[in-house]
Amino acid sequence: MRQYFATLFVLLSPLIAQGQKTLAGNTVIVSEMVNGNLYVSAGTVTINAPVRGDLVVVGGTVIINDTVTNDIMAAGGNITINGYTGGDVRTGGGEIFIKKNIGGDLLIGGGRIHIENGATIGGGLIAGSGDIEMNGIVTGNIKTGAGTFKMNGTAMHNLDCRAGDIFINGTINGNAVLAAQNVSIGSTAAFQQNVRYWSKSKNVAFGNTIKNGEAIYDPNLEIKSGHWAYIGFSTLLGLLWYLIMAFIFILLIQYLFGKTIASAADTVFSKSLKSTGYGLLFIVLVPVSIVLMIITIVGIPLAILTVMLYVMLLLLANIIASAVITSWINNRGNKKWGFWTLAFANLGVFIVYRLITITPFFGPIIMLVVTCMTFGALLLNMRIPRKQPIASI
């Protein structure tokens, strides 16, 4: 699916604004400095040169070896940040390695997260993962939800950790809140202020690790639903991560298909019945065509690619719908919003739209109708530009 998404990214990419780069392909290697924002989608992405702006990247494997002066938004299977980041980092993936300094905040979610020794986070850390290993320095507050949390590094301020298992062998200069089925304290741990904790065994051997405060057992921190009962915290963290990932796709969709979406926004209401019909035909006929391709045997490779694209579009349906609605508001009110104003308005519309569509009974019906309308309007306005296969710079 990554390769097909990258191909779609290239085929439907609009003209790139000055000071910005959009790259896509199976493999993308950036070896020359980019003076502006960089948007990348590929199976494998390697950044070997400075990016003098923001970096937005989606890939199977993402390796960032050089400086990004502003923010990074990254999603992928495996992500390694091995270059300095001047702003904030928002990233999610299967396994994530943070090896160099980050100037701002780090908001991160993944299967396994490694913040390595020598890496300093200039702001705060919010992390949610199956396993988190924090061996660096975090200047701001830390808030985590994890299956397993291991800390050998330094928290310059407060630590709030809810997990299945917690192992602390580092330094916390602020107050600490620890809640887990099992809490273990290493011999080199140091708590400079108070510790509130809960563990299933109640007895946690802090020894001489409490320097200027005290350890207080707090039953109010109890995890009441078994090993994963810290889910109450993780749900909030998951919501934040969900919105961040939605915003990343909002930026990509708006940047790549902004003109088509703006045109579709007018069509979706001026030709609502036609748009709904086209969209319904698209949703129904694509699976039928896939079955026919599979029957012919020869068409199986194309069928696989079509399935991937179709599933991707369905997964992004709510974001696409909110983008069309936002553009309609912009067009209807003649507001002439800029890129970022439109993006944040889109995020607000997306949140409201999702709240409406998760309501019982009527929510799914509304979502189906709106999806048909927006897909149909996009089909009526789709213009495929000349192919521009950019693989690297």
C-alpha positions as CSV (number, residue, x, y, z in Angstrom):
1,M,0.0,0.0,0.0
2,R,2.9,2.4,0.7
3,Q,4.2,2.0,-2.9
4,Y,0.7,2.6,-4.4
5,F,0.1,5.6,-2.2
6,A,3.4,7.0,-3.2
7,T,2.5,6.5,-6.9
8,L,-0.8,8.2,-6.3
9,F,1.0,11.0,-4.5
10,V,3.1,11.7,-7.6
11,L,0.3,11.3,-10.2
12,L,-2.1,13.7,-8.5
13,S,0.4,16.2,-7.1
14,P,-0.4,19.8,-8.0
15,L,2.3,22.4,-8.9
16,I,4.7,22.8,-6.0
17,A,4.8,26.2,-4.5
18,Q,8.1,28.1,-4.4
19,G,10.2,27.2,-1.3
20,Q,8.5,23.8,-0.9
21,K,9.4,20.4,-2.1
22,T,7.2,17.3,-2.6
23,L,8.9,14.0,-3.2
24,A,7.5,10.5,-3.7
25,G,8.5,7.1,-5.0
26,N,9.5,3.7,-3.8
27,T,12.8,5.0,-2.4
28,V,13.5,8.7,-1.8
29,I,17.0,9.9,-0.8
30,V,17.4,13.7,-0.1
31,S,21.1,14.5,-0.6
32,E,20.8,18.3,-1.2
33,M,19.7,21.0,1.2
34,V,16.0,22.0,1.0
35,N,15.3,25.7,1.5
36,G,11.7,25.4,2.7
37,N,9.2,22.8,3.8
38,L,9.6,19.2,2.6
39,Y,6.8,16.7,2.0
40,V,7.8,13.1,1.4
41,S,5.9,9.9,0.8
42,A,7.8,6.7,-0.1
43,G,8.5,3.1,0.9
44,T,11.9,4.1,2.2
45,V,12.9,7.7,3.0
46,T,16.4,8.9,3.9
47,I,17.2,12.5,4.7
48,N,20.9,13.1,4.3
49,A,20.8,16.9,3.9
50,P,19.4,19.9,5.9
51,V,15.8,20.9,5.6
52,R,15.4,24.6,6.3
53,G,11.7,24.4,7.2
54,D,9.2,21.7,8.3
55,L,9.4,18.1,7.4
56,V,6.3,16.0,6.8
57,V,7.1,12.4,5.9
58,V,5.1,9.2,5.5
59,G,7.0,6.0,4.8
60,G,7.7,2.4,5.6
61,T,11.2,3.2,6.8
62,V,12.2,6.7,7.6
63,I,15.7,7.8,8.5
64,I,16.5,11.4,9.2
65,N,20.3,11.9,9.3
66,D,20.5,15.7,9.1
67,T,19.1,18.9,10.6
68,V,15.5,19.9,10.3
69,T,15.3,23.6,11.4
70,N,11.6,23.6,12.2
71,D,9.1,20.8,13.1
72,I,8.9,17.2,12.1
73,M,5.7,15.2,11.5
74,A,6.4,11.6,10.6
75,A,4.5,8.4,10.4
76,G,6.0,5.0,9.3
77,G,6.9,1.5,10.2
78,N,10.4,2.2,11.4
79,I,11.5,5.8,12.1
80,T,15.0,6.9,13.1
81,I,15.7,10.6,14.0
82,N,19.5,10.9,13.8
83,G,19.7,14.6,13.2
84,Y,19.0,17.8,15.2
85,T,15.4,19.1,15.1
86,G,14.9,22.8,15.9
87,G,11.2,22.6,16.6
88,D,8.7,20.0,17.8
89,V,8.5,16.4,16.7
90,R,5.2,14.5,16.3
91,T,5.7,11.0,15.2
92,G,4.2,7.6,15.2
93,G,5.3,4.2,14.0
94,G,6.1,0.6,14.7
95,E,9.6,1.2,16.2
96,I,11.0,4.7,16.7
97,F,14.5,5.7,17.6
98,I,15.3,9.2,18.9
99,K,19.1,9.6,18.7
100,K,19.7,13.4,18.5
101,N,18.5,16.5,20.2
102,I,15.1,18.0,19.7
103,G,14.6,21.7,20.4
104,G,10.9,21.6,21.3
105,D,8.4,19.1,22.5
106,L,8.2,15.4,21.5
107,L,4.8,13.8,21.1
108,I,5.3,10.2,20.1
109,G,3.3,6.9,19.8
110,G,4.4,3.5,18.6
111,G,5.0,-0.1,19.2
112,R,8.5,0.4,20.7
113,I,10.1,3.8,21.5
114,H,13.8,4.3,22.2
115,I,15.1,7.7,23.4
116,E,18.8,7.1,23.4
117,N,21.6,8.2,25.6
118,G,22.9,11.5,24.4
119,A,19.5,12.8,23.1
120,T,18.1,15.8,24.8
121,I,14.4,16.8,24.4
122,G,14.3,20.6,24.8
123,G,10.6,20.6,25.8
124,G,8.2,18.1,27.2
125,L,7.6,14.5,26.3
126,I,4.2,12.8,25.8
127,A,4.5,9.2,24.8
128,G,2.3,6.2,24.4
129,S,3.6,2.8,23.4
130,G,3.8,-0.9,24.1
131,D,7.4,-0.4,25.3
132,I,9.3,2.8,26.1
133,E,13.0,3.1,26.9
134,M,14.0,6.6,27.9
135,N,17.8,6.9,28.3
136,G,18.2,10.6,27.3
137,I,17.4,13.9,29.0
138,V,13.9,15.6,28.9
139,T,14.0,19.3,29.9
140,G,10.2,19.6,30.4
141,N,7.6,17.4,32.0
142,I,7.2,13.7,31.0
143,K,3.8,12.0,30.7
144,T,3.6,8.4,29.5
145,G,1.4,5.4,29.1
146,A,3.0,2.1,28.2
147,G,3.0,-1.6,28.6
148,T,6.6,-1.4,29.8
149,F,8.5,1.8,30.8
150,K,12.2,1.8,31.4
151,M,14.0,5.0,32.4
152,N,17.8,5.3,32.7
153,G,17.9,8.9,31.7
154,T,17.1,12.2,33.4
155,A,13.8,14.1,33.8
156,M,14.5,17.7,34.6
157,H,11.0,18.3,35.8
158,N,8.0,16.1,36.7
159,L,7.4,12.5,35.6
160,D,3.9,11.0,35.4
161,C,3.9,7.4,34.2
162,R,1.1,4.8,34.0
163,A,2.2,1.4,32.8
164,G,2.0,-2.4,33.1
165,D,5.6,-2.5,34.4
166,I,7.9,0.4,35.4
167,F,11.6,0.3,36.0
168,I,13.4,3.5,37.1
169,N,17.1,3.7,37.2
170,G,17.5,7.4,36.3
171,T,17.1,10.8,37.9
172,I,13.8,12.7,38.3
173,N,14.4,16.3,39.5
174,G,10.7,17.1,39.9
175,N,7.8,15.3,41.5
176,A,7.0,11.7,40.3
177,V,3.8,9.8,39.8
178,L,4.2,6.1,39.2
179,A,1.3,3.6,38.7
180,A,1.8,0.1,37.5
181,Q,1.3,-3.6,38.3
182,N,5.0,-3.8,39.0
183,V,7.3,-0.9,40.0
184,S,11.1,-1.6,40.3
185,I,13.7,0.9,41.4
186,G,17.3,0.5,40.4
187,S,20.3,1.3,42.6
188,T,21.3,4.5,40.7
189,A,17.8,6.0,40.7
190,A,17.4,9.4,42.3
191,F,14.1,11.2,43.1
192,Q,14.8,14.8,44.1
193,Q,11.2,15.5,45.2
194,N,8.1,13.6,46.3
195,V,6.9,10.3,44.8
196,R,3.3,9.2,44.7
197,Y,3.0,5.6,43.6
198,W,0.8,2.6,43.3
199,S,1.7,-1.0,42.6
200,K,-0.1,-4.3,42.9
201,S,2.3,-5.5,45.6
202,K,2.2,-2.1,47.5
203,N,5.8,-2.7,48.6
204,V,8.2,-0.8,46.4
205,A,11.9,-0.8,47.5
206,F,12.9,2.8,47.1
207,G,15.9,2.4,49.5
208,N,18.0,5.6,49.6
209,T,16.8,6.9,46.2
210,I,14.5,9.5,47.7
211,K,16.7,12.6,48.2
212,N,14.6,15.6,49.2
213,G,11.1,14.3,49.5
214,E,9.1,11.2,50.5
215,A,7.5,8.2,48.8
216,I,3.7,8.2,49.3
217,Y,1.6,5.2,48.5
218,D,-1.6,6.5,46.9
219,P,-4.5,4.0,46.4
220,N,-6.3,6.6,44.2
221,L,-3.7,5.7,41.5
222,E,-4.8,2.1,41.5
223,I,-5.1,0.4,38.2
224,K,-8.4,-1.4,38.6
225,S,-8.9,-3.3,35.3
226,G,-5.9,-5.5,35.2
227,H,-2.6,-5.2,33.2
228,W,-4.0,-2.6,30.7
229,A,-6.1,-0.6,33.1
230,Y,-3.9,2.5,32.5
231,I,-6.0,2.7,29.4
232,G,-7.9,5.7,30.8
233,F,-4.7,7.7,30.4
234,S,-3.7,6.0,27.2
235,T,-7.1,6.8,25.7
236,L,-6.4,10.5,26.1
237,L,-3.0,10.1,24.7
238,G,-4.4,8.0,21.9
239,L,-6.9,10.8,21.2
240,L,-4.1,13.3,20.9
241,W,-2.2,11.0,18.7
242,Y,-5.2,10.3,16.5
243,L,-5.8,14.1,16.0
244,I,-2.1,14.7,15.2
245,M,-2.1,11.9,12.6
246,A,-5.4,13.3,11.2
247,F,-3.8,16.7,10.9
248,I,-0.8,15.3,9.1
249,F,-3.1,13.7,6.5
250,I,-5.1,17.0,6.3
251,L,-1.9,18.8,5.5
252,L,-1.0,16.3,2.8
253,I,-4.4,16.2,1.2
254,Q,-4.8,19.9,1.3
255,Y,-1.3,20.5,-0.1
256,L,-1.6,17.9,-2.9
257,F,-5.3,18.2,-3.9
258,G,-6.3,21.6,-2.6
259,K,-7.6,22.9,-6.0
260,T,-9.6,19.8,-6.8
261,I,-11.1,19.8,-3.3
262,A,-12.1,23.5,-3.7
263,S,-13.8,22.7,-6.9
264,A,-15.5,19.7,-5.4
265,A,-16.8,21.8,-2.6
266,D,-18.9,23.8,-5.0
267,T,-20.0,20.7,-6.9
268,V,-21.1,18.7,-3.8
269,F,-23.9,21.1,-3.1
270,S,-24.8,22.5,-6.6
271,K,-25.0,18.9,-8.0
272,S,-25.6,17.0,-4.8
273,L,-27.8,14.3,-6.3
274,K,-25.4,13.7,-9.2
275,S,-22.4,13.7,-6.8
276,T,-24.1,11.2,-4.5
277,G,-24.9,8.9,-7.4
278,Y,-21.4,9.0,-8.7
279,G,-20.0,8.3,-5.2
280,L,-22.3,5.4,-4.6
281,L,-21.4,3.9,-7.9
282,F,-17.8,4.3,-7.1
283,I,-18.1,2.6,-3.7
284,V,-20.2,-0.3,-5.1
285,L,-18.5,-0.8,-8.5
286,V,-14.9,-0.8,-7.4
287,P,-15.3,-4.1,-5.4
288,V,-17.2,-5.6,-8.3
289,S,-14.3,-4.6,-10.7
290,I,-11.8,-6.1,-8.3
291,V,-13.7,-9.4,-8.3
292,L,-13.8,-9.4,-12.1
293,M,-10.0,-8.7,-12.3
294,I,-9.3,-11.6,-9.9
295,I,-11.5,-13.9,-12.0
296,T,-9.4,-13.1,-15.1
297,I,-6.2,-14.3,-13.3
298,V,-4.1,-11.9,-15.5
299,G,-5.7,-9.0,-13.6
300,I,-4.7,-10.2,-10.2
301,P,-1.7,-7.8,-9.7
302,L,-3.9,-4.8,-10.8
303,A,-6.7,-6.1,-8.4
304,I,-4.2,-6.1,-5.5
305,L,-3.2,-2.5,-6.2
306,T,-6.8,-1.5,-6.6
307,V,-7.7,-3.1,-3.3
308,M,-4.9,-1.2,-1.5
309,L,-6.0,2.2,-3.0
310,Y,-9.7,1.5,-2.3
311,V,-9.0,0.6,1.3
312,M,-6.8,3.7,1.7
313,L,-9.5,6.0,0.4
314,L,-12.1,4.4,2.7
315,L,-9.8,4.9,5.7
316,L,-9.3,8.6,4.7
317,A,-13.0,9.1,3.9
318,N,-13.7,11.2,7.0
319,I,-10.7,13.4,6.5
320,I,-11.6,13.9,2.8
321,A,-15.2,14.7,3.7
322,S,-14.1,17.3,6.3
323,A,-11.7,18.9,3.7
324,V,-14.5,19.3,1.2
325,I,-16.9,20.7,3.9
326,T,-14.2,23.2,5.0
327,S,-13.5,24.3,1.5
328,W,-17.2,24.8,1.0
329,I,-17.3,27.1,4.1
330,N,-14.3,29.0,2.8
331,N,-15.8,29.4,-0.7
332,R,-19.3,30.1,0.5
333,G,-18.2,32.9,2.9
334,N,-15.5,34.2,0.4
335,K,-13.1,34.0,3.4
336,K,-10.0,33.5,1.3
337,W,-8.2,31.5,4.0
338,G,-4.5,30.8,3.7
339,F,-3.0,27.3,3.8
340,W,-2.6,27.1,7.6
341,T,-5.9,28.8,8.5
342,L,-7.6,26.4,6.1
343,A,-5.7,23.4,7.7
344,F,-6.7,24.3,11.3
345,A,-10.3,25.0,10.2
346,N,-10.3,21.6,8.5
347,L,-9.1,20.0,11.8
348,G,-12.0,21.7,13.7
349,V,-14.5,20.5,11.1
350,F,-13.1,17.0,11.2
351,I,-13.5,16.9,15.0
352,V,-17.1,18.0,14.8
353,Y,-17.9,15.7,11.9
354,R,-16.4,12.7,13.7
355,L,-18.5,13.5,16.8
356,I,-21.6,13.5,14.6
357,T,-20.8,10.3,12.8
358,I,-20.1,8.3,15.9
359,T,-23.6,8.8,17.2
360,P,-25.7,5.5,17.1
361,F,-27.9,4.8,14.0
362,F,-27.9,8.2,12.3
363,G,-24.1,8.6,12.5
364,P,-23.3,5.8,10.0
365,I,-26.1,6.9,7.7
366,I,-24.8,10.5,7.7
367,M,-21.2,9.3,7.1
368,L,-22.3,7.1,4.1
369,V,-24.3,9.9,2.5
370,V,-21.5,12.5,3.0
371,T,-18.8,10.0,1.8
372,C,-20.8,9.3,-1.4
373,M,-21.4,13.0,-2.0
374,T,-17.7,14.0,-1.5
375,F,-16.3,11.0,-3.5
376,G,-18.7,11.8,-6.3
377,A,-17.9,15.5,-6.3
378,L,-14.2,14.7,-6.4
379,L,-14.7,12.3,-9.4
380,L,-16.6,15.0,-11.2
381,N,-13.7,17.4,-10.7
382,M,-10.8,15.1,-11.0
383,R,-8.1,16.2,-13.3
384,I,-5.0,14.0,-13.4
385,P,-1.9,16.2,-14.2
386,R,1.1,15.1,-16.2
387,K,3.2,12.5,-14.3
388,Q,6.1,14.0,-12.5
389,P,8.2,11.1,-11.1
390,I,10.6,12.8,-8.7
391,A,12.6,10.2,-6.8
392,S,15.4,12.2,-5.1
393,I,17.1,15.5,-5.0
